[in-house]
Amino acid sequence: MMEAWAPLAIFALVMGVLMIALARYQSARYQVYLQQHSDTTKAMLEEQRRTQEVITRQTLALERIADALEKRA
């Protein structure tokens, strides 16, 4: 016959295994989330860098146009 503590020990063991499994699952899902977030952030930063380069080129072009107009006047 089972001891009185045996069902509690089995329950505790099962709960422990479930908690470990849940923690591993959550950790894996969080790593996936972080990777996706990191990839999105990298893409946004690259787009911002390209936009800044375009703005810089446009600013330089406008300055050249302004200089040319001042020389004509």
PDB file of N, CA, C, O and CB in Angstrom:
ATOM      1  N   MET A   1       0.848  -1.190   0.000  1.00  0.00           N
ATOM      2  CA  MET A   1       0.000   0.000   0.000  1.00  0.00           C
ATOM      3  C   MET A   1       0.888   1.246   0.000  1.00  0.00           C
ATOM      4  O   MET A   1       1.957   1.270   0.609  1.00  0.00           O
ATOM      5  CB  MET A   1      -0.962   0.002   1.231  1.00  0.00           C
ATOM      6  N   MET A   2       0.420   2.263  -0.690  1.00  0.00           N
ATOM      7  CA  MET A   2       1.192   3.500  -0.787  1.00  0.00           C
ATOM      8  C   MET A   2       1.219   4.220   0.549  1.00  0.00           C
ATOM      9  O   MET A   2       0.253   4.218   1.311  1.00  0.00           O
ATOM     10  CB  MET A   2       0.611   4.417  -1.868  1.00  0.00           C
ATOM     11  N   GLU A   3       2.337   4.819   0.794  1.00  0.00           N
ATOM     12  CA  GLU A   3       2.448   5.645   1.992  1.00  0.00           C
ATOM     13  C   GLU A   3       1.565   6.877   1.813  1.00  0.00           C
ATOM     14  O   GLU A   3       1.199   7.211   0.687  1.00  0.00           O
ATOM     15  CB  GLU A   3       3.934   6.053   2.266  1.00  0.00           C
ATOM     16  N   ALA A   4       1.227   7.541   2.881  1.00  0.00           N
ATOM     17  CA  ALA A   4       0.351   8.717   2.827  1.00  0.00           C
ATOM     18  C   ALA A   4       1.003   9.880   2.075  1.00  0.00           C
ATOM     19  O   ALA A   4       0.306  10.690   1.464  1.00  0.00           O
ATOM     20  CB  ALA A   4      -0.020   9.160   4.244  1.00  0.00           C
ATOM     21  N   TRP A   5       2.311   9.965   2.115  1.00  0.00           N
ATOM     22  CA  TRP A   5       3.001  11.080   1.465  1.00  0.00           C
ATOM     23  C   TRP A   5       3.266  10.826  -0.015  1.00  0.00           C
ATOM     24  O   TRP A   5       3.617  11.755  -0.742  1.00  0.00           O
ATOM     25  CB  TRP A   5       4.306  11.356   2.171  1.00  0.00           C
ATOM     26  N   ALA A   6       3.105   9.599  -0.469  1.00  0.00           N
ATOM     27  CA  ALA A   6       3.437   9.246  -1.851  1.00  0.00           C
ATOM     28  C   ALA A   6       2.623  10.042  -2.878  1.00  0.00           C
ATOM     29  O   ALA A   6       3.206  10.569  -3.825  1.00  0.00           O
ATOM     30  CB  ALA A   6       3.213   7.760  -2.066  1.00  0.00           C
ATOM     31  N   PRO A   7       1.286  10.148  -2.723  1.00  0.00           N
ATOM     32  CA  PRO A   7       0.540  10.940  -3.713  1.00  0.00           C
ATOM     33  C   PRO A   7       0.986  12.404  -3.743  1.00  0.00           C
ATOM     34  O   PRO A   7       1.044  13.024  -4.804  1.00  0.00           O
ATOM     35  CB  PRO A   7      -0.956  10.869  -3.417  1.00  0.00           C
ATOM     36  N   LEU A   8       1.296  12.939  -2.574  1.00  0.00           N
ATOM     37  CA  LEU A   8       1.765  14.324  -2.531  1.00  0.00           C
ATOM     38  C   LEU A   8       3.123  14.459  -3.210  1.00  0.00           C
ATOM     39  O   LEU A   8       3.379  15.443  -3.905  1.00  0.00           O
ATOM     40  CB  LEU A   8       1.849  14.817  -1.080  1.00  0.00           C
ATOM     41  N   ALA A   9       3.983  13.485  -3.010  1.00  0.00           N
ATOM     42  CA  ALA A   9       5.302  13.516  -3.643  1.00  0.00           C
ATOM     43  C   ALA A   9       5.172  13.414  -5.156  1.00  0.00           C
ATOM     44  O   ALA A   9       5.863  14.118  -5.892  1.00  0.00           O
ATOM     45  CB  ALA A   9       6.187  12.377  -3.108  1.00  0.00           C
ATOM     46  N   ILE A  10       4.285  12.538  -5.618  1.00  0.00           N
ATOM     47  CA  ILE A  10       4.062  12.402  -7.067  1.00  0.00           C
ATOM     48  C   ILE A  10       3.491  13.699  -7.624  1.00  0.00           C
ATOM     49  O   ILE A  10       3.922  14.168  -8.678  1.00  0.00           O
ATOM     50  CB  ILE A  10       3.105  11.215  -7.374  1.00  0.00           C
ATOM     51  N   PHE A  11       2.525  14.276  -6.921  1.00  0.00           N
ATOM     52  CA  PHE A  11       1.938  15.549  -7.357  1.00  0.00           C
ATOM     53  C   PHE A  11       3.005  16.642  -7.422  1.00  0.00           C
ATOM     54  O   PHE A  11       3.067  17.400  -8.390  1.00  0.00           O
ATOM     55  CB  PHE A  11       0.799  15.974  -6.404  1.00  0.00           C
ATOM     56  N   ALA A  12       3.840  16.718  -6.390  1.00  0.00           N
ATOM     57  CA  ALA A  12       4.903  17.728  -6.366  1.00  0.00           C
ATOM     58  C   ALA A  12       5.883  17.505  -7.512  1.00  0.00           C
ATOM     59  O   ALA A  12       6.336  18.464  -8.137  1.00  0.00           O
ATOM     60  CB  ALA A  12       5.648  17.698  -5.017  1.00  0.00           C
ATOM     61  N   LEU A  13       6.209  16.263  -7.786  1.00  0.00           N
ATOM     62  CA  LEU A  13       7.119  15.953  -8.883  1.00  0.00           C
ATOM     63  C   LEU A  13       6.519  16.360 -10.229  1.00  0.00           C
ATOM     64  O   LEU A  13       7.194  16.967 -11.061  1.00  0.00           O
ATOM     65  CB  LEU A  13       7.458  14.460  -8.886  1.00  0.00           C
ATOM     66  N   VAL A  14       5.253  16.021 -10.433  1.00  0.00           N
ATOM     67  CA  VAL A  14       4.570  16.391 -11.681  1.00  0.00           C
ATOM     68  C   VAL A  14       4.511  17.910 -11.820  1.00  0.00           C
ATOM     69  O   VAL A  14       4.782  18.442 -12.896  1.00  0.00           O
ATOM     70  CB  VAL A  14       3.140  15.792 -11.724  1.00  0.00           C
ATOM     71  N   MET A  15       4.161  18.607 -10.751  1.00  0.00           N
ATOM     72  CA  MET A  15       4.090  20.071 -10.807  1.00  0.00           C
ATOM     73  C   MET A  15       5.467  20.668 -11.095  1.00  0.00           C
ATOM     74  O   MET A  15       5.580  21.625 -11.861  1.00  0.00           O
ATOM     75  CB  MET A  15       3.531  20.636  -9.485  1.00  0.00           C
ATOM     76  N   GLY A  16       6.502  20.113 -10.491  1.00  0.00           N
ATOM     77  CA  GLY A  16       7.859  20.588 -10.752  1.00  0.00           C
ATOM     78  C   GLY A  16       8.241  20.417 -12.205  1.00  0.00           C
ATOM     79  O   GLY A  16       8.805  21.324 -12.817  1.00  0.00           O
ATOM     80  N   VAL A  17       7.936  19.253 -12.762  1.00  0.00           N
ATOM     81  CA  VAL A  17       8.234  18.998 -14.177  1.00  0.00           C
ATOM     82  C   VAL A  17       7.451  19.965 -15.061  1.00  0.00           C
ATOM     83  O   VAL A  17       7.996  20.513 -16.019  1.00  0.00           O
ATOM     84  CB  VAL A  17       7.899  17.530 -14.556  1.00  0.00           C
ATOM     85  N   LEU A  18       6.178  20.176 -14.743  1.00  0.00           N
ATOM     86  CA  LEU A  18       5.368  21.110 -15.528  1.00  0.00           C
ATOM     87  C   LEU A  18       5.922  22.535 -15.450  1.00  0.00           C
ATOM     88  O   LEU A  18       5.954  23.245 -16.455  1.00  0.00           O
ATOM     89  CB  LEU A  18       3.912  21.086 -15.041  1.00  0.00           C
ATOM     90  N   MET A  19       6.350  22.947 -14.281  1.00  0.00           N
ATOM     91  CA  MET A  19       6.897  24.304 -14.131  1.00  0.00           C
ATOM     92  C   MET A  19       8.198  24.456 -14.915  1.00  0.00           C
ATOM     93  O   MET A  19       8.435  25.493 -15.533  1.00  0.00           O
ATOM     94  CB  MET A  19       7.138  24.629 -12.642  1.00  0.00           C
ATOM     95  N   ILE A  20       9.036  23.425 -14.888  1.00  0.00           N
ATOM     96  CA  ILE A  20      10.283  23.478 -15.661  1.00  0.00           C
ATOM     97  C   ILE A  20       9.971  23.541 -17.154  1.00  0.00           C
ATOM     98  O   ILE A  20      10.580  24.319 -17.888  1.00  0.00           O
ATOM     99  CB  ILE A  20      11.177  22.249 -15.349  1.00  0.00           C
ATOM    100  N   ALA A  21       9.016  22.716 -17.600  1.00  0.00           N
ATOM    101  CA  ALA A  21       8.634  22.721 -19.015  1.00  0.00           C
ATOM    102  C   ALA A  21       8.071  24.084 -19.418  1.00  0.00           C
ATOM    103  O   ALA A  21       8.406  24.604 -20.482  1.00  0.00           O
ATOM    104  CB  ALA A  21       7.598  21.612 -19.300  1.00  0.00           C
ATOM    105  N   LEU A  22       7.226  24.658 -18.578  1.00  0.00           N
ATOM    106  CA  LEU A  22       6.653  25.970 -18.871  1.00  0.00           C
ATOM    107  C   LEU A  22       7.738  27.048 -18.918  1.00  0.00           C
ATOM    108  O   LEU A  22       7.721  27.910 -19.796  1.00  0.00           O
ATOM    109  CB  LEU A  22       5.593  26.333 -17.824  1.00  0.00           C
ATOM    110  N   ALA A  23       8.661  26.998 -17.991  1.00  0.00           N
ATOM    111  CA  ALA A  23       9.747  27.985 -17.977  1.00  0.00           C
ATOM    112  C   ALA A  23      10.592  27.879 -19.241  1.00  0.00           C
ATOM    113  O   ALA A  23      10.973  28.896 -19.819  1.00  0.00           O
ATOM    114  CB  ALA A  23      10.634  27.797 -16.731  1.00  0.00           C
ATOM    115  N   ARG A  24      10.886  26.663 -19.670  1.00  0.00           N
ATOM    116  CA  ARG A  24      11.669  26.482 -20.904  1.00  0.00           C
ATOM    117  C   ARG A  24      10.889  26.988 -22.118  1.00  0.00           C
ATOM    118  O   ARG A  24      11.451  27.649 -22.992  1.00  0.00           O
ATOM    119  CB  ARG A  24      12.043  24.992 -21.096  1.00  0.00           C
ATOM    120  N   TYR A  25       9.599  26.675 -22.169  1.00  0.00           N
ATOM    121  CA  TYR A  25       8.769  27.134 -23.281  1.00  0.00           C
ATOM    122  C   TYR A  25       8.733  28.660 -23.327  1.00  0.00           C
ATOM    123  O   TYR A  25       8.923  29.258 -24.386  1.00  0.00           O
ATOM    124  CB  TYR A  25       7.340  26.568 -23.161  1.00  0.00           C
ATOM    125  N   GLN A  26       8.488  29.286 -22.175  1.00  0.00           N
ATOM    126  CA  GLN A  26       8.432  30.745 -22.128  1.00  0.00           C
ATOM    127  C   GLN A  26       9.773  31.353 -22.510  1.00  0.00           C
ATOM    128  O   GLN A  26       9.817  32.368 -23.205  1.00  0.00           O
ATOM    129  CB  GLN A  26       8.016  31.220 -20.736  1.00  0.00           C
ATOM    130  N   SER A  27      10.842  30.758 -22.072  1.00  0.00           N
ATOM    131  CA  SER A  27      12.174  31.256 -22.405  1.00  0.00           C
ATOM    132  C   SER A  27      12.412  31.180 -23.912  1.00  0.00           C
ATOM    133  O   SER A  27      12.931  32.121 -24.513  1.00  0.00           O
ATOM    134  CB  SER A  27      13.254  30.457 -21.651  1.00  0.00           C
ATOM    135  N   ALA A  28      12.035  30.070 -24.510  1.00  0.00           N
ATOM    136  CA  ALA A  28      12.204  29.920 -25.962  1.00  0.00           C
ATOM    137  C   ALA A  28      11.355  30.936 -26.716  1.00  0.00           C
ATOM    138  O   ALA A  28      11.826  31.548 -27.675  1.00  0.00           O
ATOM    139  CB  ALA A  28      11.834  28.492 -26.405  1.00  0.00           C
ATOM    140  N   ARG A  29      10.121  31.118 -26.294  1.00  0.00           N
ATOM    141  CA  ARG A  29       9.236  32.088 -26.968  1.00  0.00           C
ATOM    142  C   ARG A  29       9.787  33.507 -26.818  1.00  0.00           C
ATOM    143  O   ARG A  29       9.722  34.301 -27.756  1.00  0.00           O
ATOM    144  CB  ARG A  29       7.794  32.011 -26.388  1.00  0.00           C
ATOM    145  N   TYR A  30      10.325  33.823 -25.648  1.00  0.00           N
ATOM    146  CA  TYR A  30      10.875  35.157 -25.423  1.00  0.00           C
ATOM    147  C   TYR A  30      12.103  35.380 -26.294  1.00  0.00           C
ATOM    148  O   TYR A  30      12.304  36.483 -26.802  1.00  0.00           O
ATOM    149  CB  TYR A  30      11.229  35.354 -23.942  1.00  0.00           C
ATOM    150  N   GLN A  31      12.919  34.361 -26.473  1.00  0.00           N
ATOM    151  CA  GLN A  31      14.088  34.487 -27.349  1.00  0.00           C
ATOM    152  C   GLN A  31      13.651  34.752 -28.789  1.00  0.00           C
ATOM    153  O   GLN A  31      14.267  35.557 -29.487  1.00  0.00           O
ATOM    154  CB  GLN A  31      14.959  33.212 -27.279  1.00  0.00           C
ATOM    155  N   VAL A  32      12.598  34.082 -29.233  1.00  0.00           N
ATOM    156  CA  VAL A  32      12.064  34.324 -30.580  1.00  0.00           C
ATOM    157  C   VAL A  32      11.571  35.766 -30.680  1.00  0.00           C
ATOM    158  O   VAL A  32      11.853  36.456 -31.659  1.00  0.00           O
ATOM    159  CB  VAL A  32      10.910  33.328 -30.911  1.00  0.00           C
ATOM    160  N   TYR A  33      10.838  36.215 -29.670  1.00  0.00           N
ATOM    161  CA  TYR A  33      10.342  37.592 -29.655  1.00  0.00           C
ATOM    162  C   TYR A  33      11.499  38.583 -29.711  1.00  0.00           C
ATOM    163  O   TYR A  33      11.462  39.540 -30.485  1.00  0.00           O
ATOM    164  CB  TYR A  33       9.489  37.845 -28.403  1.00  0.00           C
ATOM    165  N   LEU A  34      12.525  38.357 -28.893  1.00  0.00           N
ATOM    166  CA  LEU A  34      13.669  39.270 -28.879  1.00  0.00           C
ATOM    167  C   LEU A  34      14.368  39.305 -30.231  1.00  0.00           C
ATOM    168  O   LEU A  34      14.783  40.370 -30.687  1.00  0.00           O
ATOM    169  CB  LEU A  34      14.662  38.863 -27.792  1.00  0.00           C
ATOM    170  N   GLN A  35      14.502  38.155 -30.874  1.00  0.00           N
ATOM    171  CA  GLN A  35      15.162  38.110 -32.180  1.00  0.00           C
ATOM    172  C   GLN A  35      14.350  38.888 -33.213  1.00  0.00           C
ATOM    173  O   GLN A  35      14.909  39.647 -34.004  1.00  0.00           O
ATOM    174  CB  GLN A  35      15.357  36.649 -32.642  1.00  0.00           C
ATOM    175  N   GLN A  36      13.033  38.698 -33.202  1.00  0.00           N
ATOM    176  CA  GLN A  36      12.181  39.430 -34.142  1.00  0.00           C
ATOM    177  C   GLN A  36      12.264  40.928 -33.874  1.00  0.00           C
ATOM    178  O   GLN A  36      12.360  41.727 -34.806  1.00  0.00           O
ATOM    179  CB  GLN A  36      10.717  38.949 -34.040  1.00  0.00           C
ATOM    180  N   HIS A  37      12.227  41.304 -32.605  1.00  0.00           N
ATOM    181  CA  HIS A  37      12.305  42.716 -32.240  1.00  0.00           C
ATOM    182  C   HIS A  37      13.655  43.295 -32.655  1.00  0.00           C
ATOM    183  O   HIS A  37      13.731  44.417 -33.154  1.00  0.00           O
ATOM    184  CB  HIS A  37      12.084  42.899 -30.724  1.00  0.00           C
ATOM    185  N   SER A  38      14.697  42.533 -32.448  1.00  0.00           N
ATOM    186  CA  SER A  38      16.043  42.972 -32.818  1.00  0.00           C
ATOM    187  C   SER A  38      16.147  43.153 -34.330  1.00  0.00           C
ATOM    188  O   SER A  38      16.710  44.142 -34.800  1.00  0.00           O
ATOM    189  CB  SER A  38      17.098  41.959 -32.327  1.00  0.00           C
ATOM    190  N   ASP A  39      15.607  42.203 -35.091  1.00  0.00           N
ATOM    191  CA  ASP A  39      15.633  42.309 -36.552  1.00  0.00           C
ATOM    192  C   ASP A  39      14.853  43.530 -37.024  1.00  0.00           C
ATOM    193  O   ASP A  39      15.295  44.249 -37.920  1.00  0.00           O
ATOM    194  CB  ASP A  39      15.059  41.037 -37.194  1.00  0.00           C
ATOM    195  N   THR A  40      13.688  43.761 -36.417  1.00  0.00           N
ATOM    196  CA  THR A  40      12.874  44.924 -36.779  1.00  0.00           C
ATOM    197  C   THR A  40      13.618  46.217 -36.462  1.00  0.00           C
ATOM    198  O   THR A  40      13.607  47.158 -37.257  1.00  0.00           O
ATOM    199  CB  THR A  40      11.523  44.892 -36.040  1.00  0.00           C
ATOM    200  N   THR A  41      14.258  46.260 -35.307  1.00  0.00           N
ATOM    201  CA  THR A  41      15.009  47.450 -34.912  1.00  0.00           C
ATOM    202  C   THR A  41      16.164  47.704 -35.870  1.00  0.00           C
ATOM    203  O   THR A  41      16.408  48.847 -36.256  1.00  0.00           O
ATOM    204  CB  THR A  41      15.534  47.303 -33.480  1.00  0.00           C
ATOM    205  N   LYS A  42      16.872  46.656 -36.255  1.00  0.00           N
ATOM    206  CA  LYS A  42      17.978  46.809 -37.210  1.00  0.00           C
ATOM    207  C   LYS A  42      17.469  47.361 -38.533  1.00  0.00           C
ATOM    208  O   LYS A  42      18.088  48.249 -39.119  1.00  0.00           O
ATOM    209  CB  LYS A  42      18.692  45.462 -37.438  1.00  0.00           C
ATOM    210  N   ALA A  43      16.340  46.835 -39.003  1.00  0.00           N
ATOM    211  CA  ALA A  43      15.768  47.310 -40.263  1.00  0.00           C
ATOM    212  C   ALA A  43      15.367  48.782 -40.151  1.00  0.00           C
ATOM    213  O   ALA A  43      15.600  49.562 -41.074  1.00  0.00           O
ATOM    214  CB  ALA A  43      14.547  46.452 -40.658  1.00  0.00           C
ATOM    215  N   MET A  44      14.769  49.158 -39.026  1.00  0.00           N
ATOM    216  CA  MET A  44      14.373  50.554 -38.839  1.00  0.00           C
ATOM    217  C   MET A  44      15.592  51.472 -38.799  1.00  0.00           C
ATOM    218  O   MET A  44      15.580  52.547 -39.398  1.00  0.00           O
ATOM    219  CB  MET A  44      13.556  50.710 -37.550  1.00  0.00           C
ATOM    220  N   LEU A  45      16.638  51.053 -38.098  1.00  0.00           N
ATOM    221  CA  LEU A  45      17.847  51.873 -38.017  1.00  0.00           C
ATOM    222  C   LEU A  45      18.495  52.030 -39.387  1.00  0.00           C
ATOM    223  O   LEU A  45      18.982  53.109 -39.722  1.00  0.00           O
ATOM    224  CB  LEU A  45      18.844  51.259 -37.030  1.00  0.00           C
ATOM    225  N   GLU A  46      18.505  50.964 -40.179  1.00  0.00           N
ATOM    226  CA  GLU A  46      19.067  51.037 -41.532  1.00  0.00           C
ATOM    227  C   GLU A  46      18.248  52.000 -42.394  1.00  0.00           C
ATOM    228  O   GLU A  46      18.808  52.798 -43.147  1.00  0.00           O
ATOM    229  CB  GLU A  46      19.105  49.629 -42.185  1.00  0.00           C
ATOM    230  N   GLU A  47      16.932  51.922 -42.280  1.00  0.00           N
ATOM    231  CA  GLU A  47      16.068  52.834 -43.041  1.00  0.00           C
ATOM    232  C   GLU A  47      16.294  54.279 -42.596  1.00  0.00           C
ATOM    233  O   GLU A  47      16.326  55.182 -43.433  1.00  0.00           O
ATOM    234  CB  GLU A  47      14.579  52.447 -42.867  1.00  0.00           C
ATOM    235  N   GLN A  48      16.450  54.507 -41.297  1.00  0.00           N
ATOM    236  CA  GLN A  48      16.724  55.858 -40.802  1.00  0.00           C
ATOM    237  C   GLN A  48      18.065  56.370 -41.320  1.00  0.00           C
ATOM    238  O   GLN A  48      18.195  57.545 -41.661  1.00  0.00           O
ATOM    239  CB  GLN A  48      16.711  55.879 -39.267  1.00  0.00           C
ATOM    240  N   ARG A  49      19.062  55.485 -41.380  1.00  0.00           N
ATOM    241  CA  ARG A  49      20.377  55.876 -41.886  1.00  0.00           C
ATOM    242  C   ARG A  49      20.281  56.274 -43.361  1.00  0.00           C
ATOM    243  O   ARG A  49      20.853  57.282 -43.777  1.00  0.00           O
ATOM    244  CB  ARG A  49      21.393  54.725 -41.704  1.00  0.00           C
ATOM    245  N   ARG A  50      19.551  55.472 -44.148  1.00  0.00           N
ATOM    246  CA  ARG A  50      19.381  55.801 -45.574  1.00  0.00           C
ATOM    247  C   ARG A  50      18.623  57.121 -45.737  1.00  0.00           C
ATOM    248  O   ARG A  50      18.976  57.948 -46.577  1.00  0.00           O
ATOM    249  CB  ARG A  50      18.630  54.662 -46.311  1.00  0.00           C
ATOM    250  N   THR A  51      17.588  57.306 -44.932  1.00  0.00           N
ATOM    251  CA  THR A  51      16.820  58.551 -45.000  1.00  0.00           C
ATOM    252  C   THR A  51      17.703  59.742 -44.650  1.00  0.00           C
ATOM    253  O   THR A  51      17.631  60.782 -45.306  1.00  0.00           O
ATOM    254  CB  THR A  51      15.607  58.492 -44.055  1.00  0.00           C
ATOM    255  N   GLN A  52      18.533  59.598 -43.624  1.00  0.00           N
ATOM    256  CA  GLN A  52      19.432  60.685 -43.231  1.00  0.00           C
ATOM    257  C   GLN A  52      20.430  60.998 -44.343  1.00  0.00           C
ATOM    258  O   GLN A  52      20.754  62.163 -44.572  1.00  0.00           O
ATOM    259  CB  GLN A  52      20.180  60.321 -41.938  1.00  0.00           C
ATOM    260  N   GLU A  53      20.918  59.974 -45.031  1.00  0.00           N
ATOM    261  CA  GLU A  53      21.831  60.203 -46.148  1.00  0.00           C
ATOM    262  C   GLU A  53      21.141  60.981 -47.266  1.00  0.00           C
ATOM    263  O   GLU A  53      21.727  61.890 -47.854  1.00  0.00           O
ATOM    264  CB  GLU A  53      22.366  58.868 -46.685  1.00  0.00           C
ATOM    265  N   VAL A  54      19.893  60.618 -47.553  1.00  0.00           N
ATOM    266  CA  VAL A  54      19.133  61.327 -48.591  1.00  0.00           C
ATOM    267  C   VAL A  54      18.925  62.776 -48.179  1.00  0.00           C
ATOM    268  O   VAL A  54      19.083  63.681 -48.998  1.00  0.00           O
ATOM    269  CB  VAL A  54      17.767  60.637 -48.849  1.00  0.00           C
ATOM    270  N   ILE A  55      18.575  63.004 -46.929  1.00  0.00           N
ATOM    271  CA  ILE A  55      18.364  64.371 -46.440  1.00  0.00           C
ATOM    272  C   ILE A  55      19.652  65.176 -46.552  1.00  0.00           C
ATOM    273  O   ILE A  55      19.631  66.341 -46.951  1.00  0.00           O
ATOM    274  CB  ILE A  55      17.866  64.358 -44.975  1.00  0.00           C
ATOM    275  N   THR A  56      20.768  64.556 -46.200  1.00  0.00           N
ATOM    276  CA  THR A  56      22.057  65.252 -46.296  1.00  0.00           C
ATOM    277  C   THR A  56      22.363  65.619 -47.742  1.00  0.00           C
ATOM    278  O   THR A  56      22.788  66.738 -48.027  1.00  0.00           O
ATOM    279  CB  THR A  56      23.189  64.381 -45.722  1.00  0.00           C
ATOM    280  N   ARG A  57      22.143  64.664 -48.661  1.00  0.00           N
ATOM    281  CA  ARG A  57      22.389  64.967 -50.086  1.00  0.00           C
ATOM    282  C   ARG A  57      21.464  66.079 -50.577  1.00  0.00           C
ATOM    283  O   ARG A  57      21.895  66.955 -51.327  1.00  0.00           O
ATOM    284  CB  ARG A  57      22.193  63.700 -50.953  1.00  0.00           C
ATOM    285  N   GLN A  58      20.210  66.051 -50.164  1.00  0.00           N
ATOM    286  CA  GLN A  58      19.269  67.091 -50.579  1.00  0.00           C
ATOM    287  C   GLN A  58      19.683  68.448 -50.017  1.00  0.00           C
ATOM    288  O   GLN A  58      19.603  69.463 -50.710  1.00  0.00           O
ATOM    289  CB  GLN A  58      17.842  66.739 -50.124  1.00  0.00           C
ATOM    290  N   THR A  59      20.121  68.464 -48.770  1.00  0.00           N
ATOM    291  CA  THR A  59      20.564  69.718 -48.153  1.00  0.00           C
ATOM    292  C   THR A  59      21.763  70.286 -48.895  1.00  0.00           C
ATOM    293  O   THR A  59      21.814  71.483 -49.175  1.00  0.00           O
ATOM    294  CB  THR A  59      20.914  69.502 -46.673  1.00  0.00           C
ATOM    295  N   LEU A  60      22.723  69.432 -49.212  1.00  0.00           N
ATOM    296  CA  LEU A  60      23.896  69.890 -49.964  1.00  0.00           C
ATOM    297  C   LEU A  60      23.499  70.415 -51.342  1.00  0.00           C
ATOM    298  O   LEU A  60      24.032  71.424 -51.803  1.00  0.00           O
ATOM    299  CB  LEU A  60      24.914  68.751 -50.110  1.00  0.00           C
ATOM    300  N   ALA A  61      22.563  69.730 -51.996  1.00  0.00           N
ATOM    301  CA  ALA A  61      22.101  70.185 -53.309  1.00  0.00           C
ATOM    302  C   ALA A  61      21.407  71.540 -53.190  1.00  0.00           C
ATOM    303  O   ALA A  61      21.624  72.421 -54.021  1.00  0.00           O
ATOM    304  CB  ALA A  61      21.147  69.148 -53.938  1.00  0.00           C
ATOM    305  N   LEU A  62      20.581  71.710 -52.170  1.00  0.00           N
ATOM    306  CA  LEU A  62      19.903  72.996 -51.982  1.00  0.00           C
ATOM    307  C   LEU A  62      20.903  74.110 -51.680  1.00  0.00           C
ATOM    308  O   LEU A  62      20.723  75.245 -52.122  1.00  0.00           O
ATOM    309  CB  LEU A  62      18.874  72.895 -50.848  1.00  0.00           C
ATOM    310  N   GLU A  63      21.953  73.787 -50.931  1.00  0.00           N
ATOM    311  CA  GLU A  63      22.984  74.794 -50.659  1.00  0.00           C
ATOM    312  C   GLU A  63      23.709  75.185 -51.938  1.00  0.00           C
ATOM    313  O   GLU A  63      24.018  76.359 -52.143  1.00  0.00           O
ATOM    314  CB  GLU A  63      23.989  74.272 -49.622  1.00  0.00           C
ATOM    315  N   ARG A  64      23.983  74.211 -52.798  1.00  0.00           N
ATOM    316  CA  ARG A  64      24.629  74.530 -54.080  1.00  0.00           C
ATOM    317  C   ARG A  64      23.717  75.400 -54.944  1.00  0.00           C
ATOM    318  O   ARG A  64      24.171  76.343 -55.592  1.00  0.00           O
ATOM    319  CB  ARG A  64      25.000  73.236 -54.838  1.00  0.00           C
ATOM    320  N   ILE A  65      22.435  75.072 -54.945  1.00  0.00           N
ATOM    321  CA  ILE A  65      21.477  75.881 -55.714  1.00  0.00           C
ATOM    322  C   ILE A  65      21.425  77.299 -55.159  1.00  0.00           C
ATOM    323  O   ILE A  65      21.421  78.267 -55.919  1.00  0.00           O
ATOM    324  CB  ILE A  65      20.064  75.241 -55.685  1.00  0.00           C
ATOM    325  N   ALA A  66      21.384  77.422 -53.831  1.00  0.00           N
ATOM    326  CA  ALA A  66      21.337  78.750 -53.213  1.00  0.00           C
ATOM    327  C   ALA A  66      22.602  79.537 -53.536  1.00  0.00           C
ATOM    328  O   ALA A  66      22.529  80.730 -53.830  1.00  0.00           O
ATOM    329  CB  ALA A  66      21.160  78.632 -51.686  1.00  0.00           C
ATOM    330  N   ASP A  67      23.760  78.883 -53.484  1.00  0.00           N
ATOM    331  CA  ASP A  67      25.015  79.562 -53.833  1.00  0.00           C
ATOM    332  C   ASP A  67      24.993  80.026 -55.280  1.00  0.00           C
ATOM    333  O   ASP A  67      25.416  81.141 -55.585  1.00  0.00           O
ATOM    334  CB  ASP A  67      26.218  78.633 -53.597  1.00  0.00           C
ATOM    335  N   ALA A  68      24.499  79.170 -56.175  1.00  0.00           N
ATOM    336  CA  ALA A  68      24.441  79.531 -57.593  1.00  0.00           C
ATOM    337  C   ALA A  68      23.502  80.713 -57.805  1.00  0.00           C
ATOM    338  O   ALA A  68      23.803  81.612 -58.590  1.00  0.00           O
ATOM    339  CB  ALA A  68      23.984  78.329 -58.441  1.00  0.00           C
ATOM    340  N   LEU A  69      22.366  80.716 -57.108  1.00  0.00           N
ATOM    341  CA  LEU A  69      21.421  81.826 -57.257  1.00  0.00           C
ATOM    342  C   LEU A  69      22.009  83.122 -56.700  1.00  0.00           C
ATOM    343  O   LEU A  69      21.783  84.194 -57.262  1.00  0.00           O
ATOM    344  CB  LEU A  69      20.095  81.501 -56.548  1.00  0.00           C
ATOM    345  N   GLU A  70      22.757  83.034 -55.608  1.00  0.00           N
ATOM    346  CA  GLU A  70      23.381  84.231 -55.044  1.00  0.00           C
ATOM    347  C   GLU A  70      24.432  84.795 -55.995  1.00  0.00           C
ATOM    348  O   GLU A  70      24.577  86.011 -56.112  1.00  0.00           O
ATOM    349  CB  GLU A  70      24.016  83.915 -53.682  1.00  0.00           C
ATOM    350  N   LYS A  71      25.156  83.921 -56.666  1.00  0.00           N
ATOM    351  CA  LYS A  71      26.178  84.375 -57.611  1.00  0.00           C
ATOM    352  C   LYS A  71      25.545  85.035 -58.833  1.00  0.00           C
ATOM    353  O   LYS A  71      26.121  85.958 -59.409  1.00  0.00           O
ATOM    354  CB  LYS A  71      27.060  83.198 -58.049  1.00  0.00           C
ATOM    355  N   ARG A  72      24.367  84.568 -59.228  1.00  0.00           N
ATOM    356  CA  ARG A  72      23.684  85.150 -60.388  1.00  0.00           C
ATOM    357  C   ARG A  72      23.114  86.526 -60.062  1.00  0.00           C
ATOM    358  O   ARG A  72      23.033  87.396 -60.928  1.00  0.00           O
ATOM    359  CB  ARG A  72      22.563  84.221 -60.869  1.00  0.00           C
ATOM    360  N   ALA A  73      22.724  86.710 -58.817  1.00  0.00           N
ATOM    361  CA  ALA A  73      22.045  87.954 -58.442  1.00  0.00           C
ATOM    362  C   ALA A  73      22.994  89.127 -58.315  1.00  0.00           C
ATOM    363  O   ALA A  73      22.565  90.238 -58.005  1.00  0.00           O
ATOM    364  CB  ALA A  73      21.310  87.770 -57.145  1.00  0.00           C
TER     365      ALA A  73
END
